Amino acid sequence: MPQTQQPKSQSESETQPKPESQPLSQPAPTVARRIESKFPRGLIIRLVAYLFVGHLFAFFVYLLFVLGAENQ
């Protein structure tokens, strides 16, 4: 028995939304990618500050051990 095919009212390509052209106000993809890959300025400042303070604290603890070892 042959299978009956239902006629399609619209083809599949007509039902999918067509891509809109990009407005001119958006930057080129390479520029946008470069901007997104940079860290925010505040994050860089905090990172440097935490590294400096962390090393300063580690030096202080090291100094305490050195001075404590000399007093025995």
Backbone as XML, in Angstrom:
<?xml version="1.0"?>
<chain id="A" units="angstrom">
  <residue number="1" name="MET">
    <atom name="N" x="0.828" y="-1.161" z="0.000"/>
    <atom name="CA" x="0.000" y="0.000" z="0.000"/>
    <atom name="C" x="0.889" y="1.247" z="0.000"/>
  </residue>
  <residue number="2" name="PRO">
    <atom name="N" x="0.720" y="2.154" z="-0.923"/>
    <atom name="CA" x="1.586" y="3.343" z="-0.981"/>
    <atom name="C" x="1.246" y="4.310" z="0.155"/>
  </residue>
  <residue number="3" name="GLN">
    <atom name="N" x="2.294" y="4.923" z="0.668"/>
    <atom name="CA" x="2.104" y="5.903" z="1.728"/>
    <atom name="C" x="1.708" y="7.235" z="1.111"/>
  </residue>
  <residue number="4" name="THR">
    <atom name="N" x="0.772" y="7.855" z="1.756"/>
    <atom name="CA" x="0.348" y="9.164" z="1.249"/>
    <atom name="C" x="1.163" y="10.243" z="1.944"/>
  </residue>
  <residue number="5" name="GLN">
    <atom name="N" x="1.637" y="11.178" z="1.177"/>
    <atom name="CA" x="2.404" y="12.283" z="1.729"/>
    <atom name="C" x="1.485" y="13.481" z="1.858"/>
  </residue>
  <residue number="6" name="GLN">
    <atom name="N" x="1.592" y="14.121" z="2.997"/>
    <atom name="CA" x="0.787" y="15.312" z="3.186"/>
    <atom name="C" x="1.507" y="16.492" z="2.557"/>
  </residue>
  <residue number="7" name="PRO">
    <atom name="N" x="0.785" y="17.267" z="1.783"/>
    <atom name="CA" x="1.454" y="18.415" z="1.160"/>
    <atom name="C" x="1.844" y="19.432" z="2.229"/>
  </residue>
  <residue number="8" name="LYS">
    <atom name="N" x="3.039" y="19.990" z="2.044"/>
    <atom name="CA" x="3.518" y="21.002" z="2.975"/>
    <atom name="C" x="3.059" y="22.364" z="2.493"/>
  </residue>
  <residue number="9" name="SER">
    <atom name="N" x="2.516" y="23.121" z="3.423"/>
    <atom name="CA" x="2.057" y="24.451" z="3.039"/>
    <atom name="C" x="3.238" y="25.400" z="2.864"/>
  </residue>
  <residue number="10" name="GLN">
    <atom name="N" x="4.267" y="25.205" z="3.662"/>
    <atom name="CA" x="5.467" y="26.019" z="3.549"/>
    <atom name="C" x="6.665" y="25.093" z="3.633"/>
  </residue>
  <residue number="11" name="SER">
    <atom name="N" x="7.695" y="25.440" z="2.926"/>
    <atom name="CA" x="8.904" y="24.627" z="3.013"/>
    <atom name="C" x="9.620" y="24.947" z="4.317"/>
  </residue>
  <residue number="12" name="GLU">
    <atom name="N" x="10.547" y="24.068" z="4.702"/>
    <atom name="CA" x="11.257" y="24.243" z="5.969"/>
    <atom name="C" x="12.074" y="25.517" z="5.988"/>
  </residue>
  <residue number="13" name="SER">
    <atom name="N" x="12.613" y="25.899" z="4.860"/>
    <atom name="CA" x="13.437" y="27.107" z="4.831"/>
    <atom name="C" x="12.600" y="28.363" z="5.029"/>
  </residue>
  <residue number="14" name="GLU">
    <atom name="N" x="11.318" y="28.298" z="4.672"/>
    <atom name="CA" x="10.463" y="29.464" z="4.847"/>
    <atom name="C" x="10.011" y="29.615" z="6.301"/>
  </residue>
  <residue number="15" name="THR">
    <atom name="N" x="9.961" y="28.516" z="7.052"/>
    <atom name="CA" x="9.503" y="28.601" z="8.437"/>
    <atom name="C" x="10.595" y="29.095" z="9.377"/>
  </residue>
  <residue number="16" name="GLN">
    <atom name="N" x="11.861" y="28.921" z="9.010"/>
    <atom name="CA" x="12.950" y="29.387" z="9.856"/>
    <atom name="C" x="13.122" y="30.885" z="9.664"/>
  </residue>
  <residue number="17" name="PRO">
    <atom name="N" x="13.386" y="31.602" z="10.755"/>
    <atom name="CA" x="13.586" y="33.049" z="10.622"/>
    <atom name="C" x="14.873" y="33.341" z="9.859"/>
  </residue>
  <residue number="18" name="LYS">
    <atom name="N" x="14.811" y="34.341" z="9.046"/>
    <atom name="CA" x="15.975" y="34.703" z="8.248"/>
    <atom name="C" x="16.888" y="35.597" z="9.085"/>
  </residue>
  <residue number="19" name="PRO">
    <atom name="N" x="18.209" y="35.398" z="8.978"/>
    <atom name="CA" x="19.125" y="36.224" z="9.766"/>
    <atom name="C" x="19.056" y="37.687" z="9.320"/>
  </residue>
  <residue number="20" name="GLU">
    <atom name="N" x="19.014" y="38.543" z="10.326"/>
    <atom name="CA" x="18.965" y="39.966" z="10.018"/>
    <atom name="C" x="20.376" y="40.491" z="9.847"/>
  </residue>
  <residue number="21" name="SER">
    <atom name="N" x="20.512" y="41.501" z="9.050"/>
    <atom name="CA" x="21.830" y="42.086" z="8.888"/>
    <atom name="C" x="22.202" y="42.857" z="10.143"/>
  </residue>
  <residue number="22" name="GLN">
    <atom name="N" x="23.505" y="42.884" z="10.464"/>
    <atom name="CA" x="23.965" y="43.570" z="11.664"/>
    <atom name="C" x="23.904" y="45.075" z="11.449"/>
  </residue>
  <residue number="23" name="PRO">
    <atom name="N" x="23.437" y="45.803" z="12.455"/>
    <atom name="CA" x="23.441" y="47.253" z="12.318"/>
    <atom name="C" x="24.874" y="47.780" z="12.292"/>
  </residue>
  <residue number="24" name="LEU">
    <atom name="N" x="25.058" y="48.940" z="11.727"/>
    <atom name="CA" x="26.388" y="49.497" z="11.570"/>
    <atom name="C" x="26.995" y="49.950" z="12.899"/>
  </residue>
  <residue number="25" name="SER">
    <atom name="N" x="26.188" y="50.113" z="13.938"/>
    <atom name="CA" x="26.702" y="50.610" z="15.203"/>
    <atom name="C" x="27.514" y="49.556" z="15.956"/>
  </residue>
  <residue number="26" name="GLN">
    <atom name="N" x="27.367" y="48.265" z="15.640"/>
    <atom name="CA" x="28.118" y="47.228" z="16.332"/>
    <atom name="C" x="29.519" y="47.131" z="15.760"/>
  </residue>
  <residue number="27" name="PRO">
    <atom name="N" x="30.537" y="46.912" z="16.639"/>
    <atom name="CA" x="31.903" y="46.778" z="16.142"/>
    <atom name="C" x="32.093" y="45.462" z="15.402"/>
  </residue>
  <residue number="28" name="ALA">
    <atom name="N" x="33.172" y="45.382" z="14.682"/>
    <atom name="CA" x="33.488" y="44.161" z="13.955"/>
    <atom name="C" x="33.703" y="43.025" z="14.954"/>
  </residue>
  <residue number="29" name="PRO">
    <atom name="N" x="33.468" y="41.760" z="14.570"/>
    <atom name="CA" x="33.608" y="40.636" z="15.503"/>
    <atom name="C" x="35.000" y="40.540" z="16.122"/>
  </residue>
  <residue number="30" name="THR">
    <atom name="N" x="36.049" y="40.852" z="15.369"/>
    <atom name="CA" x="37.394" y="40.750" z="15.929"/>
    <atom name="C" x="37.607" y="41.783" z="17.021"/>
  </residue>
  <residue number="31" name="VAL">
    <atom name="N" x="37.071" y="42.976" z="16.853"/>
    <atom name="CA" x="37.205" y="44.017" z="17.874"/>
    <atom name="C" x="36.416" y="43.614" z="19.109"/>
  </residue>
  <residue number="32" name="ALA">
    <atom name="N" x="35.214" y="43.101" z="18.931"/>
    <atom name="CA" x="34.388" y="42.681" z="20.056"/>
    <atom name="C" x="35.059" y="41.532" z="20.812"/>
  </residue>
  <residue number="33" name="ARG">
    <atom name="N" x="35.658" y="40.612" z="20.100"/>
    <atom name="CA" x="36.339" y="39.489" z="20.730"/>
    <atom name="C" x="37.541" y="39.975" z="21.537"/>
  </residue>
  <residue number="34" name="ARG">
    <atom name="N" x="38.263" y="40.964" z="21.001"/>
    <atom name="CA" x="39.428" y="41.495" z="21.694"/>
    <atom name="C" x="39.008" y="42.226" z="22.963"/>
  </residue>
  <residue number="35" name="ILE">
    <atom name="N" x="37.905" y="42.959" z="22.924"/>
    <atom name="CA" x="37.424" y="43.681" z="24.092"/>
    <atom name="C" x="36.952" y="42.702" z="25.162"/>
  </residue>
  <residue number="36" name="GLU">
    <atom name="N" x="36.276" y="41.637" z="24.782"/>
    <atom name="CA" x="35.763" y="40.670" z="25.747"/>
    <atom name="C" x="36.883" y="39.879" z="26.405"/>
  </residue>
  <residue number="37" name="SER">
    <atom name="N" x="38.029" y="39.724" z="25.739"/>
    <atom name="CA" x="39.102" y="38.929" z="26.304"/>
    <atom name="C" x="39.905" y="39.697" z="27.346"/>
  </residue>
  <residue number="38" name="LYS">
    <atom name="N" x="39.780" y="41.012" z="27.419"/>
    <atom name="CA" x="40.505" y="41.791" z="28.414"/>
    <atom name="C" x="39.828" y="41.668" z="29.771"/>
  </residue>
  <residue number="39" name="PHE">
    <atom name="N" x="40.657" y="41.722" z="30.834"/>
    <atom name="CA" x="40.117" y="41.724" z="32.181"/>
    <atom name="C" x="39.638" y="43.123" z="32.527"/>
  </residue>
  <residue number="40" name="PRO">
    <atom name="N" x="38.624" y="43.230" z="33.365"/>
    <atom name="CA" x="38.198" y="44.554" z="33.824"/>
    <atom name="C" x="39.310" y="45.200" z="34.646"/>
  </residue>
  <residue number="41" name="ARG">
    <atom name="N" x="39.395" y="46.520" z="34.585"/>
    <atom name="CA" x="40.471" y="47.247" z="35.254"/>
    <atom name="C" x="40.447" y="47.024" z="36.768"/>
  </residue>
  <residue number="42" name="GLY">
    <atom name="N" x="39.261" y="47.019" z="37.375"/>
    <atom name="CA" x="39.153" y="46.802" z="38.814"/>
    <atom name="C" x="39.683" y="45.445" z="39.236"/>
  </residue>
  <residue number="43" name="LEU">
    <atom name="N" x="39.477" y="44.439" z="38.397"/>
    <atom name="CA" x="39.961" y="43.098" z="38.710"/>
    <atom name="C" x="41.483" y="43.063" z="38.710"/>
  </residue>
  <residue number="44" name="ILE">
    <atom name="N" x="42.103" y="43.739" z="37.764"/>
    <atom name="CA" x="43.569" y="43.795" z="37.693"/>
    <atom name="C" x="44.126" y="44.475" z="38.937"/>
  </residue>
  <residue number="45" name="ILE">
    <atom name="N" x="43.512" y="45.595" z="39.345"/>
    <atom name="CA" x="43.987" y="46.338" z="40.518"/>
    <atom name="C" x="43.871" y="45.484" z="41.775"/>
  </residue>
  <residue number="46" name="ARG">
    <atom name="N" x="42.726" y="44.797" z="41.950"/>
    <atom name="CA" x="42.557" y="43.935" z="43.118"/>
    <atom name="C" x="43.545" y="42.781" z="43.111"/>
  </residue>
  <residue number="47" name="LEU">
    <atom name="N" x="43.789" y="42.209" z="41.930"/>
    <atom name="CA" x="44.727" y="41.095" z="41.831"/>
    <atom name="C" x="46.121" y="41.530" z="42.258"/>
  </residue>
  <residue number="48" name="VAL">
    <atom name="N" x="46.583" y="42.681" z="41.784"/>
    <atom name="CA" x="47.909" y="43.179" z="42.147"/>
    <atom name="C" x="47.955" y="43.489" z="43.640"/>
  </residue>
  <residue number="49" name="ALA">
    <atom name="N" x="46.906" y="44.116" z="44.166"/>
    <atom name="CA" x="46.875" y="44.449" z="45.592"/>
    <atom name="C" x="46.893" y="43.187" z="46.451"/>
  </residue>
  <residue number="50" name="TYR">
    <atom name="N" x="46.099" y="42.177" z="46.092"/>
    <atom name="CA" x="46.071" y="40.943" z="46.875"/>
    <atom name="C" x="47.413" y="40.214" z="46.803"/>
  </residue>
  <residue number="51" name="LEU">
    <atom name="N" x="48.037" y="40.226" z="45.642"/>
    <atom name="CA" x="49.357" y="39.591" z="45.537"/>
    <atom name="C" x="50.380" y="40.312" z="46.409"/>
  </residue>
  <residue number="52" name="PHE">
    <atom name="N" x="50.374" y="41.638" z="46.381"/>
    <atom name="CA" x="51.307" y="42.418" z="47.185"/>
    <atom name="C" x="51.062" y="42.181" z="48.672"/>
  </residue>
  <residue number="53" name="VAL">
    <atom name="N" x="49.815" y="42.276" z="49.104"/>
    <atom name="CA" x="49.483" y="42.090" z="50.521"/>
    <atom name="C" x="49.766" y="40.646" z="50.945"/>
  </residue>
  <residue number="54" name="GLY">
    <atom name="N" x="49.482" y="39.688" z="50.096"/>
    <atom name="CA" x="49.751" y="38.287" z="50.427"/>
    <atom name="C" x="51.233" y="38.022" z="50.608"/>
  </residue>
  <residue number="55" name="HIS">
    <atom name="N" x="52.064" y="38.588" z="49.722"/>
    <atom name="CA" x="53.505" y="38.405" z="49.868"/>
    <atom name="C" x="54.034" y="39.146" z="51.100"/>
  </residue>
  <residue number="56" name="LEU">
    <atom name="N" x="53.479" y="40.301" z="51.375"/>
    <atom name="CA" x="53.882" y="41.048" z="52.561"/>
    <atom name="C" x="53.544" y="40.256" z="53.833"/>
  </residue>
  <residue number="57" name="PHE">
    <atom name="N" x="52.367" y="39.659" z="53.875"/>
    <atom name="CA" x="51.974" y="38.839" z="55.020"/>
    <atom name="C" x="52.870" y="37.605" z="55.141"/>
  </residue>
  <residue number="58" name="ALA">
    <atom name="N" x="53.184" y="36.962" z="54.007"/>
    <atom name="CA" x="54.060" y="35.789" z="54.033"/>
    <atom name="C" x="55.452" y="36.172" z="54.531"/>
  </residue>
  <residue number="59" name="PHE">
    <atom name="N" x="55.959" y="37.345" z="54.131"/>
    <atom name="CA" x="57.258" y="37.812" z="54.614"/>
    <atom name="C" x="57.215" y="38.048" z="56.123"/>
  </residue>
  <residue number="60" name="PHE">
    <atom name="N" x="56.108" y="38.620" z="56.622"/>
    <atom name="CA" x="55.964" y="38.873" z="58.055"/>
    <atom name="C" x="55.973" y="37.564" z="58.846"/>
  </residue>
  <residue number="61" name="VAL">
    <atom name="N" x="55.260" y="36.562" z="58.376"/>
    <atom name="CA" x="55.230" y="35.265" z="59.051"/>
    <atom name="C" x="56.611" y="34.621" z="59.013"/>
  </residue>
  <residue number="62" name="TYR">
    <atom name="N" x="57.283" y="34.710" z="57.857"/>
    <atom name="CA" x="58.643" y="34.177" z="57.737"/>
    <atom name="C" x="59.586" y="34.883" z="58.719"/>
  </residue>
  <residue number="63" name="LEU">
    <atom name="N" x="59.456" y="36.194" z="58.827"/>
    <atom name="CA" x="60.285" y="36.973" z="59.739"/>
    <atom name="C" x="60.035" y="36.550" z="61.186"/>
  </residue>
  <residue number="64" name="LEU">
    <atom name="N" x="58.787" y="36.299" z="61.537"/>
    <atom name="CA" x="58.479" y="35.825" z="62.888"/>
    <atom name="C" x="59.169" y="34.491" z="63.192"/>
  </residue>
  <residue number="65" name="PHE">
    <atom name="N" x="59.175" y="33.572" z="62.214"/>
    <atom name="CA" x="59.836" y="32.278" z="62.424"/>
    <atom name="C" x="61.347" y="32.455" z="62.540"/>
  </residue>
  <residue number="66" name="VAL">
    <atom name="N" x="61.930" y="33.315" z="61.724"/>
    <atom name="CA" x="63.377" y="33.529" z="61.772"/>
    <atom name="C" x="63.773" y="34.140" z="63.101"/>
  </residue>
  <residue number="67" name="LEU">
    <atom name="N" x="63.063" y="35.195" z="63.520"/>
    <atom name="CA" x="63.386" y="35.835" z="64.786"/>
    <atom name="C" x="63.098" y="34.925" z="65.978"/>
  </residue>
  <residue number="68" name="GLY">
    <atom name="N" x="62.074" y="34.113" z="65.869"/>
    <atom name="CA" x="61.760" y="33.172" z="66.950"/>
    <atom name="C" x="62.804" y="32.093" z="67.076"/>
  </residue>
  <residue number="69" name="ALA">
    <atom name="N" x="63.411" y="31.670" z="65.959"/>
    <atom name="CA" x="64.449" y="30.635" z="65.990"/>
    <atom name="C" x="65.727" y="31.164" z="66.604"/>
  </residue>
  <residue number="70" name="GLU">
    <atom name="N" x="66.002" y="32.475" z="66.482"/>
    <atom name="CA" x="67.225" y="33.038" z="67.022"/>
    <atom name="C" x="67.173" y="33.194" z="68.547"/>
  </residue>
  <residue number="71" name="ASN">
    <atom name="N" x="66.000" y="33.249" z="69.123"/>
    <atom name="CA" x="65.853" y="33.469" z="70.559"/>
    <atom name="C" x="65.890" y="32.188" z="71.375"/>
  </residue>
  <residue number="72" name="GLN">
    <atom name="N" x="66.232" y="31.076" z="70.818"/>
    <atom name="CA" x="66.253" y="29.830" z="71.586"/>
    <atom name="C" x="67.538" y="29.668" z="72.333"/>
  </residue>
</chain>
